[in-house]
Amino acid sequence: MSAAKILPAGITRAGEGVDGTVWNVLGHTYWHKSDCESSFAFETLDAPGTFVPPHIHPTQDEFIYVLEGTFDLYLDGTWLQAGPGNLVRMPKGKPHAYYNRTDRPNRAIFWVSPGRRLKELFDQLHDLTDPEEVVRRSAACEVEFLPPGAVSGA
């Protein structure tokens, strides 16, 4: 059994990642904020027109705290919008997606609980440009994308 990842004390500044870690994933910029056994957190900058299509985290609850902009969200069969100061709760096993359908960048803090393999996945996805490979690697790290066309409006 591997040693538990313990949360180190400290501050991760806005627009910075722990140890300088920043990921570029299909047009999104993700700054690594924290990673431990109980959670994994990252800050996002989502350019206009970017999105993460419908997917499921079977082993993690996911949250979004919106800092700037408006996200169009698909959450378990319903379309919603979230703006600055809103907290989005996405329970494990529920399909969800998020889109920036505005003409301005969106910023948010995302986190999952427990942390599991999401940091490992982001390390693998950094600068990857093939969406099919993103889907394949995601499945291997406990993120399951729904097939294209599975969600109306997605």
Secondary structure, DSSP 4 states (H G I P E B T S, - for coil): -PPPPPPPPS---TT--GGG-EEEETTEEEEEEEE-SS-EEEEEEE-TT-EEEEEE-TT-EEEEEEEES-EEEEETTEEEEE-TT-EEEE-TTS-EEEE--SSS-EEEEEEEES-TTHHHHHHHHTT---HHHHHHHHHHTT-EEPPTTSSTT-
